[in-house]
């Protein structure tokens, strides 16, 4: 009997990103211990070194090329792995981006669903039924304000936000993945329905998700967790990956 081919996971990532190509595979490798499906990982890069509105806008214009490259590889799902790039382009822009990039894959004969980390975070919060949240970001405060406004435009109140104010994207990726365990203690989480431990695809946080959730007793997620969740949904696969927070419990 032949072995079914693995699902091909495509990611469009900023050129300086070092996190999404480690955290999403880590989650899906953990899933492989429980389920028969297997995955391979493929990426295309957009130039970006500093997380500024100007560089983000220039980078986003390069996403079409990346979608074409990944559809050449006939990936099964395509993830746009830069949350703030999407959010800085205007309220609700994830829907525009997802539709446009999907059409690029269709036109190239390799149709694949497209997930943006911005849309995935919004959809993940809605799947959890979260109406009030608190968020942690590495961004400068003006960019964090964009993220807050974007989330609130989707009908979710941001009770509190904390900005680490790191503009160098490589430095963001060097942060300790367990640092959010302590940093989130500074957030006001009273009355929230969920906490976003990293509203950024580059700030490592995977090792912090379950410990923070265990402490607070409310769902905790990150950009990478939400993106993986929505990729699995688009692939029609179960979303239970224990130890990575409620969103990946299989209940949603």
Secondary structure, DSSP 8 states (H G I E B T S, - for coil): ------EEEEEEEETT--SHHHHHHHHHHHHHTTSS--EEEEEEEE---B--HHHHHHHHTTHHHHHHHHHHTT-SEEEEE-HHHHHTT-TTHHHHHHHHHHHHHHHTT---EEEEHHHHHHHHHHHTT-SEEEEEE-S-HHHHHHHHHHHHHTT-EEEEEEE----BHHHHHTS-TTHHHHHGGGS--TT-SEEEEESSSSS--GGGHHHHHHHHSSEEEEHHHHHHHHHHHHHT---B-TTS-GGGBS--
